[in-house]
Structures are given as C-alpha cells and as structure tokens.
Amino acid sequence: MIVNRYCMALDLVDDAAMIAEYEKYHREVWPEIKASIAGAGIEKMEIYRIMNRLFMIMEVDETFSFERKSAMDATNPKVQEWEQLMWKYQQALPVAKPGEKWLMMDKVFEL
C-alpha cells in the first residue's frame, strides 16, 4: 500500500548525445537496480525530463526510508556501479550541496 509520495529534481549534463545515452540506459534498467528499488519499499517510480531537467516521482510503502535505502545501496556493488555510471550524465542542481544528487521538491499546490 502506498503511504507517501516524494518528488525530486536533478539536472543532466546539457548535451544531446549524453541525454540520449542516459535515456537509453533507463529504457533498459539493469534487473539488479529494479530489484533494489522494489526491495527498498518503492512501489512506483517515474522520471520525466524537460530539456536537461529531470523530475522523479516515487510512491513508497510503509517500509521505505531514505536512510534504509541509502544503507542498502551502500552495500550493493551493482547499485554502486549504476550510480557511478549515471553520475557521468547527471549534474547537481545549482543549490545542491557537494555530493547531493536528487533534491526534494516542495509541493506548492494540490487539487
């Protein structure tokens, strides 16, 4: 059962060829990465793009926490390999602290 939704943003390197490569990887996400996402309590994840800005929506169950996901990822070599590869295409938002990737967005409206 979905208990929470998180919306996050991140930029890609502003290069059409690199953006195309990034999207190709996301059409063929490694099975270990999908298993890691589901195993952390993430019920649904979507990523949208406009130009080089990414927007991710995560819907999670009661077992999910960012701390738990981070600990799981730290001990998973395949996730570490994926993250290292993705960082080639990603760039932090201008307001990010060193090492931060996806930043939480604030909800400003709901109907």
ABEGO torsion letter per residue (X at the ends): XBABBBBBBBBBBBBAAAAAAAAAAAABBBAAAAAAAAAAGBABBBBBBBEABBBBBBBBBAABBAAAAAAAAAABAAAAAAAAAAAAABBBBAABBBGBBBBBBBBABBX
